[in-house]
Amino acid sequence: MSTENLLRSFGTVKGQLSVGGLPLGLLAARVGSTPFFAYDRRLITERVQLLRSVLPERLQLTYAVKANPMPAVVQHLAGLVDSLDVASAGEMLVALDTGVPAERVSFAGPGKTPAEIRRAVAAGVVLEVESATEARRVLAAGDALGVRASVAVRVNPDFAVKGSGMRMGGGPQQFGVDAEQVPALLGELAGADVDILGFHVFAGSQNLRADILAEAQRRTVDLVLQLADHLASPLRYLNLGGGFGIPYFAADEDLDLARVAENLHELVDGVIAERFPQARPVIELGRYLVGESGVYVTEVVDRKVSRGKTYLVVDGGMHHQLAASGNFGQVIRRNYPLVVGSRADEAPAETVSVVGCLCTPLDLLGNDVELPPAEVGDLVVLFQAGAYGLTASPTAFLGHPAPLEVLV
Ligand SMILES: *Cc1c(COP(=O)(O)O)cnc(C)c1O
């Protein structure tokens, strides 16, 4: 998204960027040290409200906790969405701490160990099993604990979704059970003491193309129509995945949410309601709910000119916000939107490069960006930091202290 739009969505106060209604300088003083991450509660709430206003009423919204597992963020979202999706036992505990009922927590992800599965079965969450081995571990844990576990089978679809930043379905995958193997697995589980609720299909992440997302959703429903014939009881859970992307870069267009919603209305109020009246249809979103609500705030510690090129050296870097340095899944490095948050109303007047404090040329946060003249002590703010920021970054690299996080 453009920096102008991002500045507008956060707002400005007294010439400074505002986060959660507070001028940045005051927020920095309250936090007490830079760098830090700040997430704007209002923006998260508004994003969920926007989705609710366009999506079918029957369609439930799940938050994929891995996008931002800060407990306060998860707690805030727990009050807004219908359920939480976790991908580790650690995330499961954070989700359960919010008070969301266990049956509204689903646990996906490959390589769940017997110990993790035992914890999940004991907790009573829905296990989205990714292989026959995991399914057998669930049965064993249920037996040992005297608990009838709830299971959904994660399916690796027989189609791929183009245009995703990260493809996680179609072709060979470590994720899910290949669609053609699902009937045999269901046959094996038939009669076992386990509750098979339905299916989970997640084809990919960070997709900005509404037409491609819509096609993936249609093909997912077609696939589930076939697979549901192999279930012993009516389908009760249908996780259609998500993959809604956010515009990280100035050239990216926003996802056409209206178009995605229109397709979901057709599917959810049409074939899903008719064929699966007992099913709980779900979409699971991570970055779309939180990504644009977060900023990473750093302080300029040095300003230097090297052979005609001006550098702002900040006290943060790729060890906290790896994605902004271009080293988290990008093929071509592009600048994340950034501003001098302490001079939010000043016009750009020079071209500078913003670099982090790590002793590696990889630690580049903004290459040749137009900014107002910033001095030591000014606050440089990187946008699009609400998802896959701190917890997706190599915080131990170079041994600097960890940043704080606040939900404002
Ligand atoms: C990572 C993940 C998500 C969230 O992806 P976003 O791009 O953040 O929306 C959803 N579902 C599953 C299974 C995932 O692994």
The ligand as an SDF file (V2000), in Angstrom:
LIG
                    3D

 15 15  0  0  0  0  0  0  0  0999 V2000
    0.1740  -19.6710    7.7140 C   0  0  0  0  0  0  0  0  0  0  0  0
   -1.1590  -20.2290    7.5750 C   0  0  0  0  0  0  0  0  0  0  0  0
   -2.2900  -19.3850    7.4890 C   0  0  0  0  0  0  0  0  0  0  0  0
   -2.1830  -17.8980    7.5030 C   0  0  0  0  0  0  0  0  0  0  0  0
   -1.6730  -17.3740    6.3130 O   0  0  0  0  0  0  0  0  0  0  0  0
   -1.8010  -15.8120    6.0650 P   0  0  0  0  0  0  0  0  0  0  0  0
   -1.1060  -15.6060    4.7750 O   0  0  0  0  0  0  0  0  0  0  0  0
   -1.1250  -15.1160    7.1870 O   0  0  0  0  0  0  0  0  0  0  0  0
   -3.2370  -15.4760    6.0040 O   0  0  0  0  0  0  0  0  0  0  0  0
   -3.5150  -19.9660    7.4010 C   0  0  0  0  0  0  0  0  0  0  0  0
   -3.6580  -21.3020    7.3950 N   0  0  0  0  0  0  0  0  0  0  0  0
   -2.6180  -22.1460    7.4850 C   0  0  0  0  0  0  0  0  0  0  0  0
   -2.8360  -23.5980    7.4880 C   0  0  0  0  0  0  0  0  0  0  0  0
   -1.3360  -21.6490    7.5640 C   0  0  0  0  0  0  0  0  0  0  0  0
   -0.2900  -22.4770    7.6320 O   0  0  0  0  0  0  0  0  0  0  0  0
  1  2  1  0
  2  3  1  0
  2 14  2  0
  3  4  1  0
  3 10  2  0
  4  5  1  0
  5  6  1  0
  6  7  2  0
  6  8  1  0
  6  9  1  0
 10 11  1  0
 11 12  2  0
 12 13  1  0
 12 14  1  0
 14 15  1  0
M  END
$$$$
